[in-house]
């Protein structure tokens, strides 16, 4: 049996706490990230386990949680030695948290857990690449005259803007992400890119956050 493997949502808006909780586990996040490295391909659990250096038996429960949350789906099934084997595919190219989910005070703890897992996962990969030397620009004799166009970019912004400029900044970041969240031509998509974008304008709390 085979499902429509090409019917993948471009951006999934997460608007419920259960899906947020499904994303708040380091191993489930690693499974999802591994599958999103090739969004159109069906993935076997044992192949994901090999890439993550985990026993397949440890992944099955997490796969079911991701499937129940609609974050992944069965792309196709086949019989292997009398046992039905499912192959999975991501259900979206990117995720976005809904405004209502972010605004509800009762979701603060679940949001904090999800963001903590995401930031820790990104930090671990960043540290790994720094230590291994993969974070450095490609060194070329003419590097001083011709910087590596794919060299690391590190930007920290903590400043005050007018409401108009802050709105413009967020809008342009959102448009950029929407443009590049779409899958590239697979034949030319050979450059792995690590990118984490977060924007928030802190406001005084209006009620209980716990």
Buried (B, 14 or more C-beta within 10 A) or exposed (E): EEBEBEEBEEEBBBBBBEBBBBBBBEBBBBBBBBBBEBBEBBBBBEBBBEBBEBEBEEBEEBBEBBBEBBBBBBBBBEEEEEEEEBBBBBBBBBBBBEEEBEEEEEBBEBBEBBBEBBEEBBEEBBEEBEEEEEBEEEEEEEEEEEEEEEEEEEEEEEEEEEEEEBEEBBEEEEEEBEEEBEBEEEEEEEEEEEEEEEEEEEEEEEEEEE
